[in-house]
C-alpha cells in the first residue's frame, strides 16, 4: 500500500512540473535594462537586446552637443543593470576617467602601476561603470590613503 501511495505522489509530481525547455528565442528576447543619464536628449531606462553596444544606446537616447563623447568607447558591450552617465565637455582638465581610462591613462596617477590599473579596468568590465569616485576603493589595492592621493585627479 505504501508503494502505491509513493508511486501516486511521484506521478502527480511528474505531471505538475513544466517540462518545456527554454528556447533560444526566449533567452535572446529576454533583454537587458540599461539606464542612461546626463548629456542626452532622452534619459531613462532602456530595454535592449543582450550584447548591445554603447553606440546603439547613444543613438536611441540622442546625445546633446555638449556631450563629451571622446572619452567613450562606442563598442563597449552593455550588461544588464549598467548605468551610463554622459558627461559634459567642460569636465575638469587633466583628470583621468576611471570608467573609460586606458591602462596607460590610469598609470599616470600617483601610486597606480600597471597591476592596479589592470584591476581598475577588470573591475569595471566585470561590474559595470563606477557610479561614484569612491567606488574605486572596491578595487583590491586601493584603500583610503591611495584614494586621497588620486581623488582630485580622477573623474567618472
C-alpha positions as CSV (number, residue, x, y, z in Angstrom):
1,X,0.0,0.0,0.0
2,X,2.9,2.4,0.9
3,X,4.5,1.8,-2.5
4,X,1.2,2.6,-4.3
5,X,1.0,5.9,-2.4
6,X,4.6,6.8,-3.2
7,X,4.0,5.9,-6.9
8,X,0.9,8.0,-7.0
9,X,2.7,11.0,-5.4
10,X,5.6,10.7,-7.9
11,X,3.1,10.6,-10.8
12,X,1.4,13.7,-9.6
13,X,4.7,15.5,-9.1
14,X,5.9,14.4,-12.6
15,X,2.8,15.8,-14.3
16,X,2.9,19.1,-12.3
17,X,6.4,20.0,-13.4
18,X,6.7,22.2,-16.6
19,X,8.9,20.1,-18.8
20,X,9.1,22.6,-21.7
21,X,12.8,23.7,-22.0
22,X,13.7,27.4,-22.7
23,X,14.1,28.0,-26.4
24,X,17.0,30.1,-27.7
25,X,14.5,32.6,-28.9
26,X,13.1,33.1,-25.3
27,X,16.5,33.7,-23.9
28,X,17.5,36.0,-26.8
29,X,14.4,38.2,-26.3
30,X,14.7,38.5,-22.5
31,X,16.6,41.8,-22.9
32,X,18.7,43.9,-20.6
33,X,17.9,47.0,-18.7
34,X,20.3,49.9,-19.0
35,X,20.0,53.4,-17.6
36,X,21.4,56.4,-19.5
37,X,21.7,59.9,-17.9
38,X,23.5,63.2,-18.4
39,X,24.0,64.9,-21.7
40,X,21.4,63.0,-23.7
41,X,18.1,64.1,-25.2
42,X,16.1,61.2,-23.8
43,X,17.5,60.0,-20.5
44,X,15.9,57.0,-18.8
45,X,15.9,53.2,-18.6
46,X,16.1,51.3,-21.9
47,X,15.3,47.6,-22.6
48,X,17.9,46.4,-25.1
49,X,18.9,43.1,-26.7
50,X,21.7,41.3,-24.9
51,X,25.2,42.2,-26.3
52,X,24.0,45.7,-27.4
53,X,26.9,48.1,-27.8
54,X,27.0,51.6,-26.3
55,X,26.7,53.3,-29.7
56,X,23.3,51.7,-30.2
57,X,22.2,53.2,-26.8
58,X,23.6,56.6,-27.7
59,X,21.7,56.5,-31.0
60,X,18.4,55.8,-29.1
61,X,19.0,58.3,-26.4
62,X,20.3,61.1,-28.7
63,X,23.3,63.0,-27.5
64,X,23.4,66.7,-26.9
65,X,26.1,69.0,-28.5
66,X,27.7,69.4,-25.0
67,X,28.2,65.6,-24.6
68,X,31.8,64.6,-24.2
69,X,31.9,61.5,-26.5
70,X,35.7,61.5,-26.9
71,X,36.1,59.6,-23.6
72,X,33.7,56.8,-24.5
73,X,34.3,53.6,-26.4
74,X,31.2,53.2,-28.6
75,X,31.9,49.5,-29.0
76,X,31.5,48.8,-25.2
77,X,29.1,45.9,-24.8
78,X,26.4,46.8,-22.2
79,X,25.3,44.5,-19.4
80,X,22.0,44.3,-17.6
81,X,21.9,46.9,-14.8
82,X,24.6,49.2,-16.3
83,X,24.1,52.9,-15.7
84,X,25.8,55.2,-18.3
85,X,26.3,58.8,-17.4
86,X,27.3,61.1,-20.3
87,X,29.4,64.0,-19.0
88,X,29.6,67.5,-20.5
89,X,32.7,68.5,-22.4
90,X,33.6,71.0,-19.7
91,X,34.9,68.3,-17.4
92,X,38.0,69.4,-15.3
93,X,41.1,69.2,-17.5
94,X,43.8,66.7,-16.7
95,X,41.6,64.2,-14.9
96,X,41.6,60.6,-15.7
97,X,38.2,58.8,-16.1
98,X,38.0,55.6,-14.1
99,X,35.1,54.5,-16.3
100,X,36.9,54.9,-19.7
101,X,40.6,55.5,-19.0
102,X,43.0,53.2,-20.7
103,X,45.8,51.3,-18.9
104,X,48.2,54.0,-19.9
105,X,45.9,56.8,-18.7
106,X,45.4,55.1,-15.3
107,X,49.1,54.5,-14.9
108,X,49.7,58.3,-14.9
109,X,48.0,58.5,-11.5
110,X,50.4,58.6,-8.5
111,X,50.7,55.2,-6.8
112,X,48.9,53.4,-9.6
113,X,51.1,50.9,-11.6
114,X,50.2,48.5,-14.3
115,X,48.8,45.9,-12.0
116,X,46.5,48.2,-10.1
117,X,45.4,49.9,-13.4
118,X,44.6,46.5,-14.8
119,X,42.5,45.7,-11.7
120,X,40.6,49.0,-12.1
121,X,39.7,48.1,-15.7
122,X,38.9,44.5,-14.8
123,X,36.5,45.7,-12.0
124,X,34.6,48.0,-14.4
125,X,34.4,45.3,-17.1
126,X,33.1,42.8,-14.5
127,X,30.7,45.0,-12.5
128,X,29.9,47.9,-15.0
129,X,30.8,51.5,-14.7
130,X,31.8,53.1,-11.4
131,X,28.9,55.0,-10.0
132,X,30.9,57.3,-7.6
133,X,34.5,58.1,-7.4
134,X,34.7,56.3,-4.0
135,X,33.7,53.1,-5.8
136,X,37.3,52.8,-6.9
137,X,38.1,51.8,-3.3
138,X,36.4,48.5,-4.1
139,X,39.4,47.6,-6.2
140,X,41.9,45.5,-4.2
141,X,45.0,47.6,-3.5
142,X,43.2,50.9,-3.4
143,X,42.5,52.0,0.2
144,X,41.7,55.3,1.8
145,X,45.2,56.6,1.6
146,X,45.7,55.9,-2.1
147,X,42.2,57.2,-2.8
148,X,43.1,60.5,-1.1
149,X,46.2,60.8,-3.3
150,X,44.2,60.4,-6.6
151,X,40.8,61.8,-5.6
152,X,41.4,65.2,-7.3
153,X,42.9,63.6,-10.4
154,X,40.1,61.2,-11.3
155,X,36.6,61.6,-12.7
156,X,33.8,59.2,-13.8
